[in-house]
């Protein structure tokens, strides 16, 4: 469990207080900067990247400062994702510009990170990522969370609170159920996907915001977590400077998170809710008419962790209400009001911190709207089953010449029972959903 009473102490004292977390934590794949700062292997914080263990959740809650004091060269890390994509049917014109119609190698992305303490005495730390997109040949800022974390008491209970500047609703979360950290952990950028997504999954890097959070141990086993953030779209010039372009939004974007976690031994059960309200401007021109979208979601996570086995189960449901006066007036939507629903169910297992398997079911359904989705039968409905098999050779420490390095060798297979609304002839030209089935294999390297 997350025992907030240990935070904001000098590191040697905190290390002793966290012994209970570290004794039984199991496998993981962290960015090497965190492992180098804490002196712990990646498996202390993660169950197969990016799923957090109890210690990993506490490390994030503390502001990424455990084991550090000030910025150091060890707080820098690099990551690269290299993969091979095979789809069931060839894609005329290529999987992407400059790529063949099938069987393509790609360096999907290469990222540089700063991770760890900025000024530990006041609980100031950061997770900052910048990424080169090897498919689109662009460089941009990526997931960013800079936070100031403090400890106090409330109603005689330890209360950990903090403030955050971040660029993605949900990137601050402690659990792997919101879209920012949920499955797919390693999507294939050359593969096909649903024609749309809820706003909670669409704003990463397009916004910036400030927020506050609090976590209180209401009992020794029960943690209550709450977070509120307010975002706005990036100004035009800043958006282009950061490599994400301009995505105008009217007003501010409020985001809220509430979660309860019950822990026993090194196991935990979480139940939570999440919400966001957004006013996107479909014309792409600021100060013009906007649509209104509201997302409400429920999520749950269950973890069992031992020295040999690690099992993690996640479930997430998000419903989106869409009021589309601007899109309707501009001929971008057939309806004034639409809805969109997503469900994601994930089960992952890791054996001896080396061998992992993940099974995921994902489903997205929405109102029929020919103009909004451009599909032959007007609906975005897409379902998929994913099986992923992983091997982590260095979860407990890298080779001697690079002890903080880690790697994940993976094979990922995706099957689509339905795609863009149908199982067959979804495009009006005879295409079947299973034509988009794919096999994706490669390596995720961090050093």
PATOR-834521 format. One line per 2 residues: number of its first residue (from 0); for each residue x, y, z of C-alpha. Coordinates in steps of 0.05 Angstrom, whole numbers. Each point is the difference from the previous one (the first is absolute). Example, Ala and Ser with C-alpha at 12.3 -4.5 7.8 and 13.67 -1.06 7.14 Angstrom:
BEGIN
0	246,-90,156  27,69,-13;
This chain:
BEGIN
0	0,0,0  20,72,-6;
2	20,23,69  3,75,-7;
4	31,10,68  68,-19,-29;
6	6,56,-50  41,64,2;
8	50,-30,49  75,0,-13;
10	14,-60,-46  37,-45,50;
12	-59,3,48  -50,-9,-56;
14	38,-60,-26  -8,-35,66;
16	-74,18,4  -11,-29,-70;
18	32,-67,14  -68,-33,2;
20	-15,23,-70  65,-22,-29;
22	4,-69,31  -52,-31,-45;
24	-7,47,-59  5,-36,-66;
26	19,10,-72  1,63,-41;
28	29,43,-55  15,71,24;
30	38,55,-34  72,-9,22;
32	3,70,31  -46,-21,57;
34	38,-65,12  66,38,1;
36	-26,52,49  -31,-49,49;
38	53,-54,-6  -56,-51,-9;
40	-11,-45,-61  -57,17,-48;
42	-40,-56,33  -8,41,64;
44	-47,49,-34  -33,-38,-56;
46	-36,-64,-21  19,0,-73;
48	6,72,-23  -39,44,12;
50	-42,-34,54  18,25,70;
52	12,-41,62  -18,29,70;
54	70,29,5  -5,28,-70;
56	-65,35,19  31,29,62;
58	62,23,-38  -45,38,-48;
60	-43,28,56  63,26,35;
62	18,41,-61  53,-46,-30;
64	51,23,52  16,-64,39;
66	75,-13,-2  17,66,-32;
68	14,72,20  16,43,-61;
70	3,-12,-76  55,-48,-20;
72	23,-30,-66  -29,-66,25;
74	-69,32,-5  4,-2,-76;
76	-22,-61,-39  -13,-22,-72;
78	-52,-48,-27  -12,-28,-69;
80	-56,-45,-27  19,-41,-61;
82	-51,-47,-31  -23,-42,-60;
84	-72,5,-24  -39,-52,-39;
86	-73,10,-17  -47,-54,-26;
88	-15,38,-64  46,48,-36;
90	-16,73,4  -1,33,-70;
92	45,60,-1  40,-23,61;
94	-9,-8,75  23,73,5;
96	36,49,-45  67,-28,-21;
98	-18,-70,25  -19,-62,-40;
100	-70,-29,-2  19,-55,50;
102	57,-31,40  35,63,22;
104	55,15,51  -4,66,36;
106	32,39,56  -67,22,28;
108	27,51,49  63,21,35;
110	-7,40,65  45,37,47;
112	-22,6,73  16,40,61;
114	-26,-39,60  11,14,74;
116	14,54,50  4,74,-17;
118	6,24,72  -15,-57,48;
120	0,42,65  -67,30,-20;
122	-26,-62,-37  10,28,-70;
124	11,-52,-55  -18,-15,-72;
126	-14,-49,-55  14,34,-67;
128	0,-34,-68  16,26,-70;
130	-11,-47,-58  22,-8,-73;
132	-55,-34,-39  34,-47,-49;
134	-64,-10,-41  -19,73,-9;
136	71,26,4  -18,53,52;
138	29,20,68  -46,23,56;
140	-8,4,75  -33,-61,30;
142	-27,-21,68  21,52,52;
144	-15,3,74  37,50,44;
146	-24,-3,72  10,29,69;
148	-19,-50,55  -9,12,74;
150	-23,-36,63  -48,23,55;
152	-56,-28,42  -76,8,-5;
154	-48,-25,52  60,-32,33;
156	13,-40,-63  62,5,-43;
158	-16,40,-63  47,4,-58;
160	-16,58,-47  33,32,-59;
162	-4,45,-61  14,-19,-72;
164	14,32,-67  -14,-52,-55;
166	-22,-7,-72  -46,-61,-2;
168	-63,-14,41  15,-63,38;
170	76,1,-7  3,16,75;
172	-40,-62,18  26,-54,48;
174	-38,-57,-34  3,-29,-70;
176	-73,8,-18  -8,71,-30;
178	18,4,-75  65,37,14;
180	31,-63,31  -49,-54,-20;
182	6,-54,-53  25,-1,-54;
184	66,12,34  36,-7,-66;
186	-47,16,-59  22,-15,-71;
188	4,67,-35  -5,-33,-69;
190	-62,-40,17  -73,21,-9;
192	-44,23,57  -68,29,16;
194	-20,63,-37  -11,40,64;
196	16,2,75  -29,32,62;
198	29,66,21  36,-31,60;
200	42,-38,-50  9,56,-50;
202	31,60,36  70,-25,17;
204	51,53,-18  -54,46,-29;
206	-13,34,66  35,26,62;
208	-28,7,70  8,9,74;
210	-29,-46,53  -2,-21,72;
212	-6,-69,31  -5,-31,68;
214	7,-71,27  -21,-18,71;
216	6,-66,37  -69,-2,32;
218	21,-67,31  66,-39,-3;
220	-28,-39,-59  -44,52,-35;
222	23,58,-42  -45,56,-27;
224	28,38,-59  -29,63,-33;
226	27,45,-55  -25,62,-37;
228	34,31,-61  -17,57,-47;
230	28,0,-71  0,46,-59;
232	22,-10,-72  71,19,-17;
234	8,69,-32  10,-3,-75;
236	74,17,-1  16,-43,60;
238	-37,-60,-29  41,3,-64;
240	65,11,39  -14,-63,41;
242	-16,-40,-63  -74,-13,12;
244	-32,54,-42  -61,41,21;
246	-64,-32,27  -44,58,24;
248	-47,-12,58  -50,50,27;
250	11,18,73  31,-47,49;
252	-4,-76,7  -17,-24,71;
254	23,-70,18  -14,-39,64;
256	21,-66,30  -23,-38,61;
258	25,-69,21  -1,-46,61;
260	52,-54,10  -1,-58,49;
262	67,-36,13  21,-63,34;
264	71,-27,2  27,22,-68;
266	-67,-7,-35  -51,54,-15;
268	-69,14,-27  -19,68,-29;
270	-68,29,-20  -6,69,-30;
272	-35,51,-43  26,51,-50;
274	-30,59,-37  16,54,-50;
276	-38,56,-37  28,27,-65;
278	-22,52,-51  39,-14,-65;
280	-4,48,-58  -10,-42,-63;
282	19,56,-49  70,3,29;
284	-6,75,6  1,30,70;
286	-59,41,26  -50,-34,-47;
288	-58,-47,16  16,-60,44;
290	-30,-69,14  -10,-27,70;
292	24,-68,23  -5,-31,69;
294	35,-65,20  -17,-40,62;
296	36,-65,16  3,-56,51;
298	62,-42,11  28,-56,44;
300	67,-34,10  18,-63,38;
302	72,-22,13  30,-62,31;
304	76,2,8  48,-51,28;
306	74,-15,-8  -15,-46,-59;
308	-67,22,-29  -33,66,-17;
310	-72,5,-24  -33,65,-19;
312	-73,9,-22  -28,66,-26;
314	-69,21,-23  -20,68,-27;
316	-65,28,-28  -8,70,-29;
318	-65,32,-25  3,64,-40;
320	-58,48,-13  10,42,-62;
322	-39,64,-15  24,21,-70;
324	-31,66,-21  63,25,-33;
326	15,-64,-37  -73,-6,-22;
328	0,71,-27  65,-12,-38;
330	-24,-66,-31  49,-41,42;
332	-55,-38,37  -67,-30,-21;
334	-28,8,70  -4,55,51;
336	12,-51,56  41,-64,0;
338	27,-49,52  63,-42,3;
340	16,-57,48  65,-38,11;
342	15,-62,41  69,-29,13;
344	14,-64,39  72,-21,12;
346	33,-58,36  75,-6,4;
348	45,-51,34  75,2,12;
350	42,-60,22  67,7,35;
352	3,73,-23  19,-24,-70;
354	-57,-34,-37  -66,35,-11;
356	-66,-8,-36  -56,51,-8;
358	-70,-10,-26  -45,59,-16;
360	-70,11,-26  -17,69,-26;
362	-67,25,-28  -22,68,-24;
364	-72,14,-21  -34,65,-20;
366	-60,34,-32  -10,-8,-74;
368	30,63,-33  23,-5,-72;
370	32,68,-3  37,-6,66;
372	31,-68,-13  -1,-8,-75;
374	-15,-74,5  -45,-38,-49;
376	-51,-18,53  7,67,39;
378	26,-32,65  69,-2,32;
380	-12,-66,36  66,-39,5;
382	18,-58,44  66,-37,9;
384	35,-56,38  74,8,13;
386	51,-51,24  69,24,19;
388	59,-44,21  61,34,31;
390	70,-16,23  39,47,46;
392	73,-21,3  24,54,48;
394	-57,13,48  45,-10,60;
396	58,39,-27  33,11,-67;
398	68,-23,-26  63,23,37;
400	18,53,-51  -71,31,6;
402	-32,-24,65  -63,44,-6;
404	-17,-24,-70  -63,-40,-12;
406	-34,-31,-60  -66,-33,-18;
408	-4,-49,-58  -73,-7,-21;
410	-47,-35,-48  -69,31,-6;
412	-59,-28,-39  -66,39,-10;
414	-65,-30,-27  -58,45,-21;
416	-70,-33,2  -30,67,-21;
418	31,61,-32  -32,67,-16;
420	-69,-27,16  -1,-69,-32;
422	33,-68,-3  -3,-2,-76;
424	-6,51,-56  13,56,50;
426	24,48,-55  -54,-16,-51;
428	53,-31,-45  2,-69,29;
430	54,8,54  -6,-45,61;
432	18,21,70  51,-56,5;
434	39,30,-58  29,47,53;
436	25,-56,45  73,10,13;
438	63,-29,30  48,49,32;
440	68,-22,28  63,35,20;
442	40,29,58  -13,57,49;
444	69,23,23  14,49,57;
446	69,23,24;
